[in-house]
Amino acid sequence: MNQHRHRPWYSQGVVITSIRRVRYFIFLRDVFIFTISAFGGPQAHLTLLLKLMVEKRRYLSEKDLMELHALCQILPGPSSTQTITAIGYRIGGPKLAFLTLLVWMLPAVSLMTTAAILLSNIQERELSLDFTRFILPIAVGFVFYAAYTLSVKVVDTRSGIIIMIVATIISFLIRKPFIYPLLLLLAGVATAIKYRHLPREEKGKLSVKWGNLTLWISILIVAAITAGITQAVPVRIFENFYRNGSLIFGGGQVLIPLLYTEFVNFKEYLTSEEFLTGYAIVQAIPGPVFSFSAFIGSLAMREYGIGGEIVGALAASLGIFLPGTFLIFFMLRFWDALKKYRVIKASVEGIVAASAGMVIAAALLLLEPLTLSYLNISLIIATALLLQFTKVPAPVIILAGLVVGILL
């Protein structure tokens, strides 16, 4: 009798574990579906998440999703990546969250790595890249559209507009990598002082677990020291992207000016034409815009052959995605209590405004290597107008530019 009594307990445990595994598998399958259909950047990603994760699967409520999205907006790192990773964390803890991250980033990273390898092979054979000539102004059109979207739809206060204009001017004139995190920090402080104008909320106990924050800072320091001592290219690439991933607020659009300044102007790992080609390609594929880092990391190690290019892509990808993951793990544990502090809410206004200014500056910087012909200007304007007033998908615009470039 005792044996029979114990079996249901054992069987129940097996059944619960099996159900949990099946649920996790279904969730990861849904993440993959989201990954291969996630065109259009963070705004479009949020819409897809609402449809798939909230309305269809009910993994969380709409309110929970919007709060997670808001949290990711005020943290440095890729906002879409952090949001989908946070959903995985809520459902199954750190292990499922890391699997979610891999399923989300690997397809786009693989495609961008492949694109970089193909591009370097074309150049090694001294074949013409003239077929990409229409892609370059189209890519600039994407950046101008992102700048317009951020400035009009996100910046809606007088102080925000002033900060955006100042950030645009400084970002354009002072083309040094350090200026971007400094601008974001100062902008956040500038609007944090307005916290008294926000309504008070009843605060709960703020219990902070420092493990993931300590891990984030430790890797940042160790990577910087190791890169400085060894001067190994993969380590330097990892450190460069880990630092950028730790300091970027506002998603993939804000990443562009930082990467252009550091890797084209400053370190000359790739040319402006290669940069714009890669940016156009990342707009044409689904998944995170931050996968553009794999393209840059791969080209930065092209002299080491295909193996080196793959290593460079992996180093850049790990560097850019890990900081945001550590930070979202850290913040999720006490976000419900922290978000009630008015100074946190107030600082977001300045950070978002400065981010918009940096994207405007990026659009202007990317104009410089282009020949300002009537054709290029027309393509830039046409791209921005298509994105604003039609539902033509970004991949179709990119593909059309490539086809026309090949045929003419």
N, C-alpha and C positions, 0 to 999 in steps of 0.2 A: 504493500500500500504506500509506504514512504517513498519508494522509488517512483511510483506512478505520480505521486504528488509533486515530486521534484521535476519531472520531465516538462510539465507545462511552463515552469519558470525558465528552464533552459531553452525550450522551444520558443517561448515568447521573446527571449533575448535575441535569439537568432533571427526571428521574424522582424523584430524592430530594426536590427542592424541591416538586414537585407532591404527593408523598405527605405531606410535612410540612404543606403548605397544607390538604390534605384532612383530615388529622388535627386541625389547629387548628380547621377549620370544624366538624367533628364535636364537638370539645370545646365550642366556643361554643354549638352547638345543645343540647348536654347541660346547659350552664349555664343556657340559657333555659328548658329543661324544669324544671330545679331551681328557677329563679326563680318560675315561675308555679304551682308546687306547694308552695312553702316557707311554709306556714302554721305558726303556733305558737311563733315565737321561737327563740332560739339553741339550746335543747336539742333541739327538733324538727328544726331545720336540720342539726344534727350527725348525727342518725339518717338523714335523707335523703341526706346526703353519703356516709355509710357504704354505703348501699344502691346509690346511683347511681355514685359515683366510684370506690369500692373493689370492691364485690362484682360489679357489672354490667360496668363499663368497665375496671377495673384500671388506672386512671391512676396510682395509688400504692397502697402497702400500708396496712393498717389501722394499723400502728405509726406509719408516716409521717404519716398523717392525724391521729392522736391527739397526736403531738408538735407538729404545726403548730397544732392547736387549743389546746394548752397554751401555746404561745408567744403566740398571739393573746389568751389570757386574761390574761396579765401585761402586755400592752401597752395603752396608752390607745387608744380607738377602738372601732368596731363589730366585735365578735369574728367574727360570721358572715361579714361582708364581707371582713375580713382573711384569714379561712381560705380562702374560695373564690378570692380574689385571689392568695394564696400558692400555691395549687394551679396556677393559670394561670402564675405566675412559674416554678414548678418545671418545667412542661411546655414553655413557649415563651419565657421571659424577660420583660423589662419590657413589650414591645409587646403580647404576648398577655395579660399581667396587666391592663393598662389596658383592653383590650377586654373582658376578663372583668368588670372593675368596672362598665363601662358597661352590659353586658347584664344584670348582676345588679341594678343600682340604678334604671335608667331606667323600667321598668314601674311600680314602686311610687311613684317620685317623680312620674311623670306622673299617676297616680291620685290621689295626695294633693294635687297642685297643682289638679287638676280639682275635687276636693272642696272645697278652700278657695275657689275662684272661685265655685262654685255656692252655697256658704254665704254669701259676701259679697253675691251678687246677690239672694238671698232676703231678706237684711237690708235692702238698698237699697230693695227694693219693699215694705218694712215688712210682710212676711209673717211669720206666727208660726212660731217654732222649737219650738213646744210638742210636736211629734211626736218630738223628741229627748229628751223628759223621762225616758224609761226607759233611754236609752242612757247617761246620765250616771252613775247608780249602778252600772250594769253595768261601765262603764270603771273605776270605783273598785274593783269586785270583781276585775278583772284585775290591778290593782296589788297588792291584798292577797294574791292568789294568788302573784304573783311574789315578794312579800316572804316569804311562808311557804316557798316552794320554796327560795329562797336560804338562809334562816335554818336550815332543817331539813336540807337535803341537802348543803349546802356548808360550813357552819360547824360543826365537830365537835370543837373543842378548847376547854378552859377559857379560855385567853387569847383565842381567837377570839370566844367568846360575850361576854366582857367588852368587847372592842373594839366588837363589834356594838351592844351596849346603849349604850355611851358615844357611839358615832357616831349612833345613833338620837336620843338626847336632844339632842346638840349641833346636829344637822341640823334638828331640829324647832324649837329655841329660837332659834338664830342663823340667820336666813333671809337670808343674803347669799351672792352667787355665789362669793366667794373661799373660803368655808368648805369646800366640797367637795374641791377639789384639796388643800387643806391637810390635811384629815382623812385622805385617802388616803396622802399622803406620810408623815405621822406614824405611821399604822397600819403601813405597810410597814417603817419604821424600828424600830417597837416589836417586831415579830416577827423582823426580820433578825438581832437579837442572839442568837437561839436557834440560829444556824446550826451551832454546835459539836455539837448533838445529832444532826445529820444525818451519814450515812456519807460518807466521803471518796471521791472519784472521780478517776481518773487524768486529768489535764488535758492537752489538746493546745495547740498554738500558737494564740494569739488574735490574728488578723489582722483589723483593722477598716478598712473603707473608709467614709469620713465623708461622701461626696457627698449621699446622701439625707437624712441628719440635718442637714447644713448647709442644704439646700433647705428642710426643714421649719421650722427656726428662722428662716431668712431671711424666708420668707413670713409667719411669725407676727409678726416685728418690723415688716416693711414694712407689713403690713395694719393693725397697731395705730397706726403713725405716720400713715399715709394717712387712716385713719378719724378720727383726732384733728384733723388739719389741715383736711380737706375737709368733715367732718361729712355726707358724702354717705350717704344711707340705705342703698343697696345695699352700699357698702363697709363701713359699720358692721355690717350684717347678716352679711356674709361674715366679718368679723373676730370677731364674737360667736360664730358657730358654729365657726369655725376654732379659736378658743381652747377652746371646750367640747369639740370633737373631739380636741383635744390633751391633754385632762386627764381624760377619762372612762374609768374602768376598769370592766369588768363588763357591757358590752353595753347594749342598749336600755332595760332596766329602770332602770339607774342614770342614764340620760339624763333620765328624766322629772323627778326632783326639781330638777335643775339648770335645765332649761328652764322649769319652772313658777315657780321662784324668780326667775329673771332676766327672763323675758318676760311673765309675768302680774303678779307682785307688784311687781317693781322697775321695769320699763320700760313695763308696761301696754300692750303691743302687741296683746293680745287678752284677752278675759275668761276667767274660770275655766270658764264654760259652754262657750265655744268650744274651749278647750283640751281639756276632757274629751270633747267631741264628736269632735275630731280624733284623740284617743288611741283612742277606740272604733273609729273608722274604720280606723286603721292596724292594729288587731288583727284586722280582718275581711278584710284583703287579704294576698296573699302577698308575700314579699320582706323586705327589712331594716326593722326597727322605726325605724331612724335616718331613714327617709324621712319620718317625722313632722316633721322639720325643714323640709321643703318646704312643709308646711301652715302652719307658723308664719311662715316667711319670706314666703309669699304674703299672708297676712293683715296682716303688718306693713307692706305697701306697697299696701294696698287703696285708699287715697286717690288713687293714681296710675293707676287704671283697670286693665283686664285686662293690658295690656302691663307695667305696673308689678308686678302680682301675679306674672306669669311671671318677671320679672327677680328679684324677691325670692325666689321658690322656687329658682331656679337658684343665686343667691348663697348661700343657706342650705345647699343640697345640696352644692355644691362645698366650702363651708367645713367641713361636718361629715364628709365622706367623705375628703377629701384627706390630712389629717394621719395617719390610720391607715394609708393606703396608703403614704405616704413612710416611715413607721416600720417597716412590715413588710418593705419593700424593703431598708431599712437592716439590720434584724436578721437576715434570712434568710441573709445572707452569712457570719455568724459564730455563728449560734445553736448549732450542734452543739458548739462549744467553750465557749460562755458558759453553757449549761445545766448544766454540770458544777460550777459554782461554788455552794457551799452557801448563801452569803448571798442569792443570787438566789432560790433555791428557798424559803428561809425567809421572805423578805419577802412572798411571794405570799399566805401565810396571813392577814396583817394587812390587805392590800389587799382581799382577797375579803370578809373579815369587815366591814370598814368599808363596802364597797359594799352588803352586805346591810342594814346599819343605815340607810343612806341611802334604800334602797327602802322600808323600814318607815316611815321619817319621811315619805316621799312619800305613802304611803297615808294617813297621818294628816292630812297637809296637804290632800290632795284631799277629805277629808271635810268640811272647814270650809265651803266654798261650798254644800254640799248641805243641804237641809232634812232633818233626821234624823227622818223619819217612819217609821212601821212598814213602809210599802211600800218606801221606799228601802233601809232596813236589810235587809229581806227579800231584795231584789234583789241587794244586795252579797253577802250570805251564799250565796244560791242560785247566783250566778255562780261564786264560789270553789269551792263544793261540786261543781258540774257539771264544772269543770275538773279537780278533784282525783280524783273518783270515777267519772267517765264518760268516754267517748270522743267526746262531742259536740264537733264542731269549733268553734273560736272564731267563724268567720263565721256559722255557724248561730245562735249565741247573739245576736250583734249584729243579724242580720237579723230574728230573732224580736222583739227589743226595738223595732226600727223599725216593723215591721208592727203590733204591738200599739199603739204610739204613734200611728200613723196612724188605726187603726180606732176607738180609744177617745177 
